[in-house]
């Protein structure tokens, strides 16, 4: 099994890439809403993504994957 | 759709990539000199490497109907070796005279050391003296923003034609400063580092398509030449027209690279015949 440091070093770049893709999705949404002059009519998917990001930002969480699956299960 | 791959390290890839690129519309690739994964010690090693990308690779690409063009330079990592850089620079003019060599590249910065900055300046000065195009690498990850600013500072002290300079590997933090300074900017697509196909399309939508190039690089590390086709697909599925896609992925490379008359592919347009 990997050490804690090995986990970070092995998966950091991949996770960085995923985080950037999510950030880009939020930016893409905001730019589109600005172009359209109105918010998306059904933003629930974006809201659960925000909720999921908030879970990841908290220290001391456990079973994050399970928690996120429950959040995404609302949609 | 016809596509030009403006930055591609063919020596690190198999013939199967050429075959698949040809089948997916790639009509030309341009191969800058780069780091081999280890620091070379001898100028002669570079000269043989230049011969490989300038003389041999075009024959491999031609088997699949793909045009192959090259660039020569000491890459930023090895530019730390000032003596090596000086010797290689002396040998470069004979390669710049070859029929498929488009200019000096990829030069640039890695850690933005004094030696790297001196090498970048010497490469750019040589390019301007010989009327060549320049392809500039910008640093990876944490040094990206600082290294790009430093690159612009080095260029500002030189007598350059910004139209002839392509600053590559820009991303969200650096694209505006490069375009505002009047240079061409390149977005390099990688599976997990640099820029992704979706983020590249976001940038095209935000900044427009003028003076922007998209490439896959594709080297010996985790990389994929077909991220360029992924980007074309992403651009098209967002509703951009075929002609708009051709402007970005074929005609913009023609516009920049065609400033060197050796690059003889011309912009194309889609017409409908009744």
Interface residues (C-beta under 8 A of the other chain):
Chain A: X13 X14 X16 X17 X20 X21 X24 X27 X28 X31
Chain B: X191 X192 X193 X196 X198 X199 X202 X205 X206
